[in-house]
Amino acid sequence: MKNISFRADVLPLKDMLFRLALRITLNSAEAEDVVQETMIRVWNRREQWSEIESIEAFTTTICRNLALDRQKRMSNLQLSLNAQEHDTPDFSTRANPEQQAVANDRVSLVKRLMDELPEKQRTCMQLRDIEGKAYKEIAEVMGISEQQVKVSIFRARQTIRQRFIETEKYGL
């Protein structure tokens, strides 16, 4: 296996881990805690790094599991995803403020609809559509087959599409 460096191989994953944890916990403070705990756990298992095939999959799995544990503890709280600067698209090239407002509303609606998805679908969609991971990597991280990943993503997209059309047609 390859020689793994915490600074070069693990630390650059922190932004991706934060976005994943944020999608699961729906709380930026909790997501930060999850990422910090993930980094600590990865560091504490540094003796096993030589046996690990993919440090990214290993780290992502730990992050996902920690985020799910935190979400279960907070299950009775209904928190919405905080607007993050890096998640907000740049509409500055558009001259029409009305178009900007409509586009912002649609992005917010899609985020809200993603938050309402079941955890498995939401995580698969986050890893595939937001993080750009391959089906095989997602399957490794989530401990499911590639086919289950594809089905979850398909169902998530269908649900969001259907609810988006309903909302756009009838309003909030």
PyRosetta script that sets phi, psi and omega in degrees:
from pyrosetta import init, pose_from_sequence

init()
pose = pose_from_sequence("MKNISFRADVLPLKDMLFRLALRITLNSAEAEDVVQETMIRVWNRREQWSEIESIEAFTTTICRNLALDRQKRMSNLQLSLNAQEHDTPDFSTRANPEQQAVANDRVSLVKRLMDELPEKQRTCMQLRDIEGKAYKEIAEVMGISEQQVKVSIFRARQTIRQRFIETEKYGL")
pose.set_psi(1, 166.3)
pose.set_omega(1, -176.4)
pose.set_phi(2, -81.5)
pose.set_psi(2, 152.6)
pose.set_omega(2, 178.0)
pose.set_phi(3, -75.8)
pose.set_psi(3, 122.0)
pose.set_omega(3, -174.2)
pose.set_phi(4, -102.6)
pose.set_psi(4, 132.7)
pose.set_omega(4, 177.7)
pose.set_phi(5, -112.0)
pose.set_psi(5, 131.4)
pose.set_omega(5, -179.9)
pose.set_phi(6, -60.8)
pose.set_psi(6, -45.3)
pose.set_omega(6, -177.4)
pose.set_phi(7, -66.6)
pose.set_psi(7, -42.1)
pose.set_omega(7, -174.7)
pose.set_phi(8, -87.5)
pose.set_psi(8, -30.3)
pose.set_omega(8, -173.2)
pose.set_phi(9, -107.9)
pose.set_psi(9, -30.8)
pose.set_omega(9, -174.6)
pose.set_phi(10, -99.9)
pose.set_psi(10, -48.6)
pose.set_omega(10, -178.1)
pose.set_phi(11, -56.8)
pose.set_psi(11, -38.1)
pose.set_omega(11, 178.5)
pose.set_phi(12, -63.9)
pose.set_psi(12, -13.0)
pose.set_omega(12, -179.6)
pose.set_phi(13, -83.5)
pose.set_psi(13, -6.9)
pose.set_omega(13, -170.4)
pose.set_phi(14, -61.4)
pose.set_psi(14, -37.3)
pose.set_omega(14, 179.3)
pose.set_phi(15, -67.3)
pose.set_psi(15, -42.2)
pose.set_omega(15, 177.7)
pose.set_phi(16, -64.8)
pose.set_psi(16, -40.4)
pose.set_omega(16, 178.6)
pose.set_phi(17, -65.0)
pose.set_psi(17, -38.9)
pose.set_omega(17, 178.5)
pose.set_phi(18, -62.5)
pose.set_psi(18, -44.9)
pose.set_omega(18, -179.8)
pose.set_phi(19, -63.2)
pose.set_psi(19, -39.3)
pose.set_omega(19, 177.9)
pose.set_phi(20, -64.5)
pose.set_psi(20, -48.9)
pose.set_omega(20, -179.9)
pose.set_phi(21, -62.6)
pose.set_psi(21, -37.3)
pose.set_omega(21, 179.0)
pose.set_phi(22, -64.5)
pose.set_psi(22, -40.9)
pose.set_omega(22, 178.5)
pose.set_phi(23, -63.8)
pose.set_psi(23, -33.0)
pose.set_omega(23, -177.7)
pose.set_phi(24, -84.1)
pose.set_psi(24, -47.5)
pose.set_omega(24, -175.5)
pose.set_phi(25, -84.3)
pose.set_psi(25, -24.5)
pose.set_omega(25, -178.3)
pose.set_phi(26, 62.1)
pose.set_psi(26, 27.6)
pose.set_omega(26, -178.8)
pose.set_phi(27, -148.3)
pose.set_psi(27, 121.6)
pose.set_omega(27, -174.3)
pose.set_phi(28, -66.4)
pose.set_psi(28, -36.9)
pose.set_omega(28, 179.1)
pose.set_phi(29, -66.0)
pose.set_psi(29, -43.1)
pose.set_omega(29, 177.6)
pose.set_phi(30, -63.6)
pose.set_psi(30, -40.8)
pose.set_omega(30, -180.0)
pose.set_phi(31, -62.5)
pose.set_psi(31, -40.6)
pose.set_omega(31, 177.2)
pose.set_phi(32, -61.9)
pose.set_psi(32, -42.8)
pose.set_omega(32, 178.0)
pose.set_phi(33, -63.0)
pose.set_psi(33, -39.8)
pose.set_omega(33, 179.1)
pose.set_phi(34, -62.9)
pose.set_psi(34, -44.2)
pose.set_omega(34, 179.9)
pose.set_phi(35, -63.2)
pose.set_psi(35, -43.2)
pose.set_omega(35, 179.5)
pose.set_phi(36, -62.4)
pose.set_psi(36, -45.8)
pose.set_omega(36, 178.5)
pose.set_phi(37, -63.3)
pose.set_psi(37, -37.4)
pose.set_omega(37, 176.8)
pose.set_phi(38, -60.7)
pose.set_psi(38, -48.3)
pose.set_omega(38, -179.6)
pose.set_phi(39, -60.7)
pose.set_psi(39, -40.1)
pose.set_omega(39, 179.0)
pose.set_phi(40, -64.0)
pose.set_psi(40, -45.1)
pose.set_omega(40, -179.1)
pose.set_phi(41, -66.5)
pose.set_psi(41, -39.0)
pose.set_omega(41, 177.5)
pose.set_phi(42, -64.1)
pose.set_psi(42, -44.2)
pose.set_omega(42, 179.6)
pose.set_phi(43, -62.1)
pose.set_psi(43, -42.8)
pose.set_omega(43, -178.5)
pose.set_phi(44, -66.0)
pose.set_psi(44, -17.4)
pose.set_omega(44, 179.1)
pose.set_phi(45, -106.0)
pose.set_psi(45, 25.2)
pose.set_omega(45, -175.8)
pose.set_phi(46, -62.5)
pose.set_psi(46, -24.3)
pose.set_omega(46, 177.6)
pose.set_phi(47, -66.4)
pose.set_psi(47, -24.0)
pose.set_omega(47, -177.7)
pose.set_phi(48, -92.7)
pose.set_psi(48, -3.3)
pose.set_omega(48, -176.0)
pose.set_phi(49, -57.5)
pose.set_psi(49, -35.3)
pose.set_omega(49, -178.1)
pose.set_phi(50, -65.6)
pose.set_psi(50, -22.9)
pose.set_omega(50, -180.0)
pose.set_phi(51, -88.5)
pose.set_psi(51, -11.4)
pose.set_omega(51, -174.7)
pose.set_phi(52, -84.6)
pose.set_psi(52, 129.1)
pose.set_omega(52, 179.9)
pose.set_phi(53, -75.1)
pose.set_psi(53, -42.8)
pose.set_omega(53, -179.4)
pose.set_phi(54, -133.7)
pose.set_psi(54, 108.7)
pose.set_omega(54, 179.4)
pose.set_phi(55, -64.8)
pose.set_psi(55, -30.4)
pose.set_omega(55, 179.1)
pose.set_phi(56, -67.0)
pose.set_psi(56, -45.5)
pose.set_omega(56, 178.3)
pose.set_phi(57, -65.4)
pose.set_psi(57, -40.1)
pose.set_omega(57, 179.0)
pose.set_phi(58, -60.8)
pose.set_psi(58, -48.6)
pose.set_omega(58, -178.6)
pose.set_phi(59, -66.7)
pose.set_psi(59, -42.4)
pose.set_omega(59, 179.8)
pose.set_phi(60, -63.8)
pose.set_psi(60, -38.8)
pose.set_omega(60, 178.6)
pose.set_phi(61, -63.9)
pose.set_psi(61, -44.5)
pose.set_omega(61, 178.3)
pose.set_phi(62, -61.2)
pose.set_psi(62, -45.2)
pose.set_omega(62, -180.0)
pose.set_phi(63, -60.8)
pose.set_psi(63, -46.4)
pose.set_omega(63, -179.4)
pose.set_phi(64, -60.3)
pose.set_psi(64, -46.6)
pose.set_omega(64, -178.7)
pose.set_phi(65, -64.7)
pose.set_psi(65, -41.1)
pose.set_omega(65, 177.2)
pose.set_phi(66, -64.4)
pose.set_psi(66, -41.8)
pose.set_omega(66, 179.5)
pose.set_phi(67, -64.1)
pose.set_psi(67, -41.4)
pose.set_omega(67, 178.2)
pose.set_phi(68, -63.6)
pose.set_psi(68, -40.0)
pose.set_omega(68, 177.1)
pose.set_phi(69, -61.4)
pose.set_psi(69, -43.8)
pose.set_omega(69, 178.9)
pose.set_phi(70, -65.4)
pose.set_psi(70, -40.1)
pose.set_omega(70, -179.2)
pose.set_phi(71, -63.4)
pose.set_psi(71, -40.0)
pose.set_omega(71, 178.6)
pose.set_phi(72, -61.8)
pose.set_psi(72, -38.0)
pose.set_omega(72, 178.2)
pose.set_phi(73, -67.9)
pose.set_psi(73, -29.4)
pose.set_omega(73, -178.5)
pose.set_phi(74, -101.5)
pose.set_psi(74, 16.1)
pose.set_omega(74, -169.9)
pose.set_phi(75, -57.3)
pose.set_psi(75, -29.6)
pose.set_omega(75, -178.7)
pose.set_phi(76, -83.4)
pose.set_psi(76, -2.9)
pose.set_omega(76, 175.3)
pose.set_phi(77, -95.5)
pose.set_psi(77, 132.2)
pose.set_omega(77, 178.9)
pose.set_phi(78, -105.6)
pose.set_psi(78, 89.1)
pose.set_omega(78, -179.1)
pose.set_phi(79, -101.2)
pose.set_psi(79, 145.2)
pose.set_omega(79, 176.8)
pose.set_phi(80, -100.6)
pose.set_psi(80, 159.2)
pose.set_omega(80, -179.0)
pose.set_phi(81, -66.1)
pose.set_psi(81, 125.0)
pose.set_omega(81, 178.1)
pose.set_phi(82, -71.2)
pose.set_psi(82, 142.3)
pose.set_omega(82, 178.0)
pose.set_phi(83, -68.7)
pose.set_psi(83, 127.4)
pose.set_omega(83, 179.6)
pose.set_phi(84, -112.4)
pose.set_psi(84, 140.0)
pose.set_omega(84, -179.3)
pose.set_phi(85, -58.1)
pose.set_psi(85, -39.5)
pose.set_omega(85, -177.0)
pose.set_phi(86, -74.5)
pose.set_psi(86, -13.9)
pose.set_omega(86, 178.3)
pose.set_phi(87, -91.5)
pose.set_psi(87, -17.8)
pose.set_omega(87, -176.0)
pose.set_phi(88, -84.3)
pose.set_psi(88, 121.7)
pose.set_omega(88, 179.5)
pose.set_phi(89, -66.4)
pose.set_psi(89, 154.5)
pose.set_omega(89, 179.5)
pose.set_phi(90, -90.3)
pose.set_psi(90, 110.9)
pose.set_omega(90, -179.6)
pose.set_phi(91, -105.4)
pose.set_psi(91, 17.7)
pose.set_omega(91, -174.3)
pose.set_phi(92, -65.3)
pose.set_psi(92, -19.2)
pose.set_omega(92, -179.9)
pose.set_phi(93, -77.5)
pose.set_psi(93, -15.5)
pose.set_omega(93, 178.1)
pose.set_phi(94, -83.3)
pose.set_psi(94, 137.7)
pose.set_omega(94, -177.5)
pose.set_phi(95, -88.8)
pose.set_psi(95, -23.9)
pose.set_omega(95, -173.4)
pose.set_phi(96, -90.5)
pose.set_psi(96, 115.2)
pose.set_omega(96, 179.4)
pose.set_phi(97, -61.8)
pose.set_psi(97, -30.6)
pose.set_omega(97, 178.6)
pose.set_phi(98, -64.7)
pose.set_psi(98, -42.4)
pose.set_omega(98, 177.2)
pose.set_phi(99, -62.6)
pose.set_psi(99, -39.0)
pose.set_omega(99, 178.2)
pose.set_phi(100, -63.2)
pose.set_psi(100, -44.0)
pose.set_omega(100, -179.4)
pose.set_phi(101, -64.7)
pose.set_psi(101, -42.5)
pose.set_omega(101, 178.9)
pose.set_phi(102, -63.9)
pose.set_psi(102, -44.4)
pose.set_omega(102, 179.9)
pose.set_phi(103, -63.6)
pose.set_psi(103, -42.5)
pose.set_omega(103, 177.5)
pose.set_phi(104, -61.9)
pose.set_psi(104, -41.8)
pose.set_omega(104, 178.3)
pose.set_phi(105, -62.6)
pose.set_psi(105, -39.8)
pose.set_omega(105, -179.9)
pose.set_phi(106, -68.0)
pose.set_psi(106, -40.5)
pose.set_omega(106, 177.2)
pose.set_phi(107, -62.8)
pose.set_psi(107, -44.0)
pose.set_omega(107, 178.1)
pose.set_phi(108, -61.9)
pose.set_psi(108, -40.2)
pose.set_omega(108, 178.9)
pose.set_phi(109, -63.4)
pose.set_psi(109, -44.2)
pose.set_omega(109, 179.4)
pose.set_phi(110, -63.4)
pose.set_psi(110, -41.9)
pose.set_omega(110, 177.2)
pose.set_phi(111, -60.1)
pose.set_psi(111, -44.8)
pose.set_omega(111, -179.6)
pose.set_phi(112, -63.8)
pose.set_psi(112, -41.8)
pose.set_omega(112, 178.8)
pose.set_phi(113, -65.3)
pose.set_psi(113, -37.9)
pose.set_omega(113, 176.0)
pose.set_phi(114, -63.3)
pose.set_psi(114, -39.4)
pose.set_omega(114, -179.8)
pose.set_phi(115, -64.1)
pose.set_psi(115, -26.6)
pose.set_omega(115, -177.9)
pose.set_phi(116, -84.5)
pose.set_psi(116, -9.3)
pose.set_omega(116, 179.5)
pose.set_phi(117, -68.8)
pose.set_psi(117, 155.6)
pose.set_omega(117, 171.8)
pose.set_phi(118, -59.9)
pose.set_psi(118, 152.1)
pose.set_omega(118, -173.9)
pose.set_phi(119, -53.8)
pose.set_psi(119, -45.3)
pose.set_omega(119, -176.8)
pose.set_phi(120, -62.0)
pose.set_psi(120, -45.6)
pose.set_omega(120, 179.4)
pose.set_phi(121, -66.7)
pose.set_psi(121, -42.8)
pose.set_omega(121, -178.5)
pose.set_phi(122, -62.4)
pose.set_psi(122, -43.6)
pose.set_omega(122, -178.9)
pose.set_phi(123, -67.9)
pose.set_psi(123, -44.3)
pose.set_omega(123, 177.9)
pose.set_phi(124, -59.2)
pose.set_psi(124, -45.1)
pose.set_omega(124, -178.6)
pose.set_phi(125, -66.3)
pose.set_psi(125, -41.0)
pose.set_omega(125, 177.5)
pose.set_phi(126, -59.1)
pose.set_psi(126, -49.6)
pose.set_omega(126, -177.2)
pose.set_phi(127, -66.7)
pose.set_psi(127, -36.9)
pose.set_omega(127, -177.1)
pose.set_phi(128, -81.8)
pose.set_psi(128, -55.3)
pose.set_omega(128, -171.2)
pose.set_phi(129, -84.0)
pose.set_psi(129, -31.1)
pose.set_omega(129, -178.3)
pose.set_phi(130, -94.7)
pose.set_psi(130, -47.6)
pose.set_omega(130, -176.5)
pose.set_phi(131, -88.8)
pose.set_psi(131, -16.6)
pose.set_omega(131, 177.7)
pose.set_phi(132, 74.0)
pose.set_psi(132, 25.9)
pose.set_omega(132, -179.6)
pose.set_phi(133, -75.9)
pose.set_psi(133, 153.4)
pose.set_omega(133, 176.9)
pose.set_phi(134, -77.7)
pose.set_psi(134, 155.9)
pose.set_omega(134, 179.8)
pose.set_phi(135, -56.5)
pose.set_psi(135, -39.6)
pose.set_omega(135, -178.7)
pose.set_phi(136, -62.8)
pose.set_psi(136, -43.4)
pose.set_omega(136, 178.8)
pose.set_phi(137, -63.6)
pose.set_psi(137, -42.8)
pose.set_omega(137, 179.5)
pose.set_phi(138, -62.6)
pose.set_psi(138, -43.0)
pose.set_omega(138, 179.4)
pose.set_phi(139, -60.5)
pose.set_psi(139, -42.1)
pose.set_omega(139, 177.5)
pose.set_phi(140, -61.7)
pose.set_psi(140, -47.7)
pose.set_omega(140, -177.0)
pose.set_phi(141, -62.8)
pose.set_psi(141, -42.6)
pose.set_omega(141, -173.8)
pose.set_phi(142, -90.7)
pose.set_psi(142, -10.6)
pose.set_omega(142, 179.2)
pose.set_phi(143, 71.3)
pose.set_psi(143, 34.3)
pose.set_omega(143, 178.0)
pose.set_phi(144, -129.8)
pose.set_psi(144, 172.5)
pose.set_omega(144, -179.5)
pose.set_phi(145, -78.1)
pose.set_psi(145, 160.8)
pose.set_omega(145, 177.0)
pose.set_phi(146, -61.0)
pose.set_psi(146, -37.3)
pose.set_omega(146, 179.2)
pose.set_phi(147, -62.4)
pose.set_psi(147, -40.6)
pose.set_omega(147, 177.7)
pose.set_phi(148, -65.2)
pose.set_psi(148, -36.0)
pose.set_omega(148, 177.2)
pose.set_phi(149, -62.3)
pose.set_psi(149, -48.9)
pose.set_omega(149, -178.8)
pose.set_phi(150, -61.2)
pose.set_psi(150, -41.7)
pose.set_omega(150, 179.7)
pose.set_phi(151, -65.4)
pose.set_psi(151, -43.0)
pose.set_omega(151, -180.0)
pose.set_phi(152, -62.4)
pose.set_psi(152, -42.8)
pose.set_omega(152, 179.8)
pose.set_phi(153, -66.9)
pose.set_psi(153, -42.4)
pose.set_omega(153, 178.3)
pose.set_phi(154, -59.2)
pose.set_psi(154, -48.2)
pose.set_omega(154, -179.3)
pose.set_phi(155, -64.5)
pose.set_psi(155, -39.0)
pose.set_omega(155, 178.8)
pose.set_phi(156, -63.1)
pose.set_psi(156, -46.2)
pose.set_omega(156, 179.9)
pose.set_phi(157, -64.5)
pose.set_psi(157, -41.5)
pose.set_omega(157, 178.6)
pose.set_phi(158, -61.8)
pose.set_psi(158, -44.8)
pose.set_omega(158, -179.8)
pose.set_phi(159, -62.3)
pose.set_psi(159, -46.5)
pose.set_omega(159, -179.7)
pose.set_phi(160, -64.3)
pose.set_psi(160, -44.1)
pose.set_omega(160, 179.3)
pose.set_phi(161, -58.5)
pose.set_psi(161, -48.3)
pose.set_omega(161, -177.8)
pose.set_phi(162, -63.5)
pose.set_psi(162, -46.8)
pose.set_omega(162, -179.5)
pose.set_phi(163, -68.0)
pose.set_psi(163, -34.6)
pose.set_omega(163, 177.9)
pose.set_phi(164, -63.7)
pose.set_psi(164, -46.8)
pose.set_omega(164, -179.9)
pose.set_phi(165, -62.6)
pose.set_psi(165, -43.4)
pose.set_omega(165, 178.9)
pose.set_phi(166, -60.6)
pose.set_psi(166, -44.8)
pose.set_omega(166, -178.8)
pose.set_phi(167, -67.0)
pose.set_psi(167, -42.9)
pose.set_omega(167, 178.8)
pose.set_phi(168, -64.0)
pose.set_psi(168, -36.6)
pose.set_omega(168, -177.5)
pose.set_phi(169, -73.7)
pose.set_psi(169, -42.1)
pose.set_omega(169, -173.4)
pose.set_phi(170, -109.2)
pose.set_psi(170, -6.9)
pose.set_omega(170, -178.8)
pose.set_phi(171, 86.8)
pose.set_psi(171, 178.6)
pose.set_omega(171, -177.5)
pose.set_phi(172, -71.9)
pose.dump_pdb("model.pdb")
